[in-house]
Amino acid sequence: MSELPPPTWPYQPSFGLRRIAGVGTALSVMMFIAAGLAALAAFARFNRYSVVQDVMDGKVDSFSSTVADADDMVATFAGMLGFAGIAVFVLLIIWTYKNVANMRDLGYPARGSNGMAIGGFFIPIANIFIPYRYFNDIARYLMSRGYPSARYSKLPLWWWMYIGGVVVSYVLGGTEQLDNPTLQQLSRAEVWGAVGMGMVAISLVFGALTVRNMTNDASA
């Protein structure tokens, strides 16, 4: 976390602050659900890796129902995770905006505008860094109210493990960019895909715990 100057204002309750308990609870629950789906997606990728190995060893025909079932399992869990990811994305934007707007209304020197707390999620490349900056600001604001930093210590693990997991899963574990991939390439991609989805699953658990702590502290 980069340093910000300490706030010079005493915390005072304020009327008209945005309620975040509901959206924070919904977000943390959806993140736990998405984590479970990511774990199932990791299992599905590993299962398809095993099937590819069986095809390479001649134990299974490449046109058999076993291969089709493995493909269907990957597609099913990837689709479910995609829908859960959309819900997490929308809730995270709302939660971030409400937290940032509240602390700015209370006079905390947050970096960036309230609008960028929403827009920052939609700027390519920058959306890796801008939301994380706001999460850090929220954590600093809560620490200025006396909450221990240990409650938010999983924030870096959440965000950067998630980014890493997405890169590993969809870049190293992707096969769409390969023209006529060999079985060896498919096998290697499935391993990376399983590892990446595992990283996403773990990161979402860290994220759910961090969001829950921040929501409880901001609502207290």
C-alpha positions as CSV (number, residue, x, y, z in Angstrom):
1,M,0.0,0.0,0.0
2,S,1.4,3.4,-1.0
3,E,1.3,6.1,1.7
4,L,-1.3,8.8,2.0
5,P,-1.1,11.7,4.4
6,P,-3.0,11.0,7.7
7,P,-6.4,12.5,7.8
8,T,-6.7,15.7,9.9
9,W,-10.4,15.3,10.7
10,P,-12.0,13.5,13.6
11,Y,-14.6,10.9,12.6
12,Q,-18.1,12.2,13.1
13,P,-21.3,10.4,12.2
14,S,-23.1,11.9,9.3
15,F,-26.7,11.9,8.1
16,G,-27.5,10.7,4.6
17,L,-24.6,8.2,4.2
18,R,-25.2,5.4,1.8
19,R,-26.0,2.0,3.3
20,I,-23.5,-0.6,2.4
21,A,-24.4,-3.5,4.7
22,G,-26.9,-5.1,2.2
23,V,-24.7,-4.8,-0.9
24,G,-21.6,-5.9,1.1
25,T,-23.3,-9.0,2.4
26,A,-24.6,-9.9,-1.1
27,L,-21.1,-9.3,-2.6
28,S,-19.3,-11.5,0.0
29,V,-21.9,-14.3,-0.5
30,M,-21.6,-14.1,-4.3
31,M,-17.8,-14.2,-4.0
32,F,-18.0,-17.4,-2.0
33,I,-20.3,-18.9,-4.6
34,A,-18.0,-17.8,-7.4
35,A,-15.1,-19.3,-5.5
36,G,-16.9,-22.7,-5.3
37,L,-17.7,-22.5,-9.0
38,A,-14.1,-21.6,-9.8
39,A,-12.9,-24.7,-7.8
40,L,-15.3,-26.8,-9.8
41,A,-14.0,-25.3,-13.0
42,A,-10.5,-26.1,-11.9
43,F,-11.6,-29.7,-11.3
44,A,-13.2,-29.8,-14.8
45,R,-10.0,-28.6,-16.5
46,F,-8.0,-31.2,-14.6
47,N,-10.5,-33.9,-15.6
48,R,-10.2,-32.9,-19.2
49,Y,-6.4,-33.0,-18.8
50,S,-6.7,-36.6,-17.7
51,V,-8.9,-37.4,-20.7
52,V,-6.4,-35.9,-23.1
53,Q,-3.7,-38.0,-21.5
54,D,-5.9,-41.1,-22.0
55,V,-6.3,-40.1,-25.7
56,M,-2.5,-39.7,-26.0
57,D,-2.0,-43.1,-24.4
58,G,-4.6,-44.7,-26.7
59,K,-6.9,-45.6,-23.9
60,V,-9.8,-43.4,-25.2
61,D,-10.8,-42.5,-28.7
62,S,-10.8,-38.8,-29.4
63,F,-14.4,-39.0,-30.6
64,S,-15.7,-41.0,-27.7
65,S,-18.4,-39.9,-25.3
66,T,-15.8,-39.5,-22.6
67,V,-14.1,-36.7,-24.4
68,A,-17.5,-35.1,-25.1
69,D,-18.5,-35.4,-21.4
70,A,-15.2,-33.7,-20.4
71,D,-15.8,-30.9,-22.8
72,D,-19.4,-30.4,-21.6
73,M,-18.2,-30.3,-17.9
74,V,-15.7,-27.6,-18.7
75,A,-18.3,-25.6,-20.7
76,T,-20.9,-26.0,-18.0
77,F,-18.8,-24.8,-15.1
78,A,-17.2,-22.0,-17.2
79,G,-20.7,-20.7,-18.1
80,M,-21.9,-20.8,-14.4
81,L,-18.7,-19.1,-13.3
82,G,-19.3,-16.5,-16.0
83,F,-22.8,-15.6,-14.7
84,A,-21.5,-15.5,-11.1
85,G,-18.6,-13.3,-12.2
86,I,-21.1,-10.8,-13.7
87,A,-23.0,-10.6,-10.5
88,V,-19.8,-10.1,-8.5
89,F,-18.6,-7.4,-10.9
90,V,-21.8,-5.4,-10.6
91,L,-22.0,-5.7,-6.8
92,L,-18.3,-4.8,-6.5
93,I,-18.8,-1.6,-8.4
94,I,-21.8,-0.6,-6.3
95,W,-20.0,-1.5,-3.1
96,T,-16.8,0.4,-4.1
97,Y,-18.8,3.5,-5.1
98,K,-20.8,3.6,-1.9
99,N,-17.7,3.2,0.3
100,V,-15.8,5.8,-1.6
101,A,-18.7,8.3,-1.6
102,N,-19.3,7.8,2.1
103,M,-15.7,8.4,3.1
104,R,-15.4,11.4,0.8
105,D,-18.6,12.9,2.4
106,L,-16.9,12.5,5.7
107,G,-13.9,14.4,4.5
108,Y,-11.4,11.6,4.1
109,P,-8.7,12.5,1.4
110,A,-9.5,9.7,-1.0
111,R,-7.6,9.6,-4.4
112,G,-9.8,10.1,-7.4
113,S,-13.4,11.1,-7.8
114,N,-16.6,9.2,-6.9
115,G,-17.3,8.8,-10.6
116,M,-14.0,7.1,-11.2
117,A,-14.8,4.6,-8.5
118,I,-17.3,3.3,-11.1
119,G,-15.6,4.2,-14.3
120,G,-12.2,2.8,-13.2
121,F,-13.6,-0.7,-13.6
122,F,-14.2,-0.1,-17.3
123,I,-10.9,1.3,-18.5
124,P,-8.7,-1.4,-20.1
125,I,-5.5,-2.2,-18.3
126,A,-6.1,0.7,-15.9
127,N,-8.9,-1.4,-14.4
128,I,-6.3,-3.6,-12.9
129,F,-4.9,-0.8,-10.8
130,I,-7.6,1.8,-10.2
131,P,-10.1,-0.3,-8.3
132,Y,-7.2,-1.7,-6.1
133,R,-6.2,1.9,-5.3
134,Y,-9.8,2.6,-4.1
135,F,-9.8,-0.6,-2.0
136,N,-6.6,0.6,-0.3
137,D,-8.2,4.0,0.4
138,I,-11.2,2.3,2.0
139,A,-8.8,0.2,4.1
140,R,-6.9,3.3,5.2
141,Y,-10.1,5.1,6.0
142,L,-11.3,2.2,8.2
143,M,-7.9,2.0,9.9
144,S,-8.1,5.7,10.7
145,R,-11.3,4.9,12.6
146,G,-9.3,2.5,14.8
147,Y,-9.8,-0.9,13.1
148,P,-6.6,-3.0,12.9
149,S,-4.8,-3.4,9.6
150,A,-4.8,-7.2,10.1
151,R,-8.5,-7.2,9.2
152,Y,-7.6,-6.1,5.6
153,S,-4.3,-7.9,5.2
154,K,-5.7,-10.3,2.6
155,L,-6.5,-7.4,0.3
156,P,-3.3,-7.8,-1.8
157,L,-3.7,-11.6,-1.9
158,W,-7.3,-11.2,-3.1
159,W,-6.6,-8.8,-5.9
160,W,-3.3,-9.8,-7.3
161,M,-3.9,-13.6,-7.0
162,Y,-7.2,-13.0,-8.9
163,I,-5.4,-11.1,-11.7
164,G,-2.7,-13.7,-11.9
165,G,-5.3,-16.5,-11.9
166,V,-7.2,-14.9,-14.8
167,V,-4.0,-14.5,-16.8
168,V,-2.8,-18.0,-16.2
169,S,-6.2,-19.5,-16.9
170,Y,-7.1,-17.6,-20.1
171,V,-3.7,-16.9,-21.5
172,L,-1.6,-19.9,-20.7
173,G,-4.6,-22.1,-20.3
174,G,-6.4,-20.9,-23.4
175,T,-6.6,-23.0,-26.6
176,E,-8.7,-20.7,-28.8
177,Q,-5.6,-18.8,-30.0
178,L,-3.9,-22.1,-31.2
179,D,-4.4,-23.2,-34.7
180,N,-4.8,-27.0,-34.9
181,P,-3.3,-27.6,-31.4
182,T,-1.5,-30.9,-30.8
183,L,-2.5,-33.2,-28.0
184,Q,0.6,-32.1,-26.1
185,Q,-0.4,-28.4,-26.4
186,L,-3.9,-29.3,-25.2
187,S,-2.6,-31.2,-22.3
188,R,-0.3,-28.4,-21.2
189,A,-3.2,-25.8,-21.6
190,E,-5.5,-27.9,-19.4
191,V,-2.9,-28.0,-16.6
192,W,-2.4,-24.2,-16.7
193,G,-6.2,-23.8,-16.9
194,A,-6.7,-25.9,-13.8
195,V,-4.0,-24.0,-11.9
196,G,-5.4,-20.6,-13.0
197,M,-8.9,-21.5,-11.9
198,G,-7.6,-22.8,-8.6
199,M,-5.9,-19.4,-8.1
200,V,-9.1,-17.6,-8.9
201,A,-11.0,-19.8,-6.4
202,I,-8.6,-19.0,-3.6
203,S,-8.4,-15.3,-4.4
204,L,-12.2,-15.1,-4.3
205,V,-12.3,-16.6,-0.8
206,F,-9.7,-13.9,0.3
207,G,-11.9,-11.3,-1.4
208,A,-15.1,-12.4,0.3
209,L,-13.4,-12.3,3.7
210,T,-11.9,-8.9,3.1
211,V,-15.2,-7.5,1.8
212,R,-17.0,-8.9,4.8
213,N,-14.6,-7.3,7.2
214,M,-14.7,-3.9,5.5
215,T,-18.5,-4.0,5.3
216,N,-18.9,-4.8,8.9
217,D,-16.4,-2.1,10.0
218,A,-17.8,0.6,7.7
219,S,-21.3,-0.2,8.9
220,A,-20.5,-0.2,12.6
